Amino acid sequence: YDPVWFGAIMLLNMEMATISPPFGLNLFVMRGVAPRGVTMGDVYAASIPFLLLDLLVMGLLLAFPSLVLWLPSLISK
């Protein structure tokens, strides 16, 4: 596999880890800056659409590696 592709997959995977319940660090940060009355459950529920979108993007990048490698291939020419 291409190292650039692997790096993009790893980066997306790490980003997904920061927003996935129950241990996503960004979720705790968002709870800290949210107004009073917002619970962790509210924050978890709000993060689900973003996590699902990230899963979709991950699937696309795994199925079509050329999506990741198109721009770097233009630079290396």
MODELLER restraints for C-alpha pairs under 7 A, 6 or more apart:
rsr = mdl.restraints
at = mdl.atoms
rsr.add(forms.Gaussian(group=physical.xy_distance, feature=features.Distance(at['CA:5:A'], at['CA:65:A']), mean=6.73, stdev=0.5))
rsr.add(forms.Gaussian(group=physical.xy_distance, feature=features.Distance(at['CA:5:A'], at['CA:68:A']), mean=5.95, stdev=0.5))
rsr.add(forms.Gaussian(group=physical.xy_distance, feature=features.Distance(at['CA:5:A'], at['CA:69:A']), mean=6.52, stdev=0.5))
rsr.add(forms.Gaussian(group=physical.xy_distance, feature=features.Distance(at['CA:16:A'], at['CA:51:A']), mean=6.47, stdev=0.5))
rsr.add(forms.Gaussian(group=physical.xy_distance, feature=features.Distance(at['CA:16:A'], at['CA:54:A']), mean=6.72, stdev=0.5))
rsr.add(forms.Gaussian(group=physical.xy_distance, feature=features.Distance(at['CA:17:A'], at['CA:24:A']), mean=5.98, stdev=0.5))
rsr.add(forms.Gaussian(group=physical.xy_distance, feature=features.Distance(at['CA:18:A'], at['CA:24:A']), mean=4.25, stdev=0.5))
rsr.add(forms.Gaussian(group=physical.xy_distance, feature=features.Distance(at['CA:18:A'], at['CA:25:A']), mean=5.23, stdev=0.5))
rsr.add(forms.Gaussian(group=physical.xy_distance, feature=features.Distance(at['CA:18:A'], at['CA:26:A']), mean=5.48, stdev=0.5))
rsr.add(forms.Gaussian(group=physical.xy_distance, feature=features.Distance(at['CA:19:A'], at['CA:25:A']), mean=6.92, stdev=0.5))
rsr.add(forms.Gaussian(group=physical.xy_distance, feature=features.Distance(at['CA:19:A'], at['CA:26:A']), mean=5.75, stdev=0.5))
rsr.add(forms.Gaussian(group=physical.xy_distance, feature=features.Distance(at['CA:19:A'], at['CA:27:A']), mean=5.99, stdev=0.5))
rsr.add(forms.Gaussian(group=physical.xy_distance, feature=features.Distance(at['CA:19:A'], at['CA:47:A']), mean=6.53, stdev=0.5))
rsr.add(forms.Gaussian(group=physical.xy_distance, feature=features.Distance(at['CA:19:A'], at['CA:51:A']), mean=6.91, stdev=0.5))
rsr.add(forms.Gaussian(group=physical.xy_distance, feature=features.Distance(at['CA:20:A'], at['CA:51:A']), mean=6.70, stdev=0.5))
rsr.add(forms.Gaussian(group=physical.xy_distance, feature=features.Distance(at['CA:21:A'], at['CA:44:A']), mean=6.17, stdev=0.5))
rsr.add(forms.Gaussian(group=physical.xy_distance, feature=features.Distance(at['CA:27:A'], at['CA:43:A']), mean=6.46, stdev=0.5))
rsr.add(forms.Gaussian(group=physical.xy_distance, feature=features.Distance(at['CA:31:A'], at['CA:40:A']), mean=6.43, stdev=0.5))
rsr.add(forms.Gaussian(group=physical.xy_distance, feature=features.Distance(at['CA:31:A'], at['CA:43:A']), mean=6.57, stdev=0.5))
rsr.add(forms.Gaussian(group=physical.xy_distance, feature=features.Distance(at['CA:61:A'], at['CA:67:A']), mean=6.40, stdev=0.5))
rsr.add(forms.Gaussian(group=physical.xy_distance, feature=features.Distance(at['CA:61:A'], at['CA:68:A']), mean=6.75, stdev=0.5))
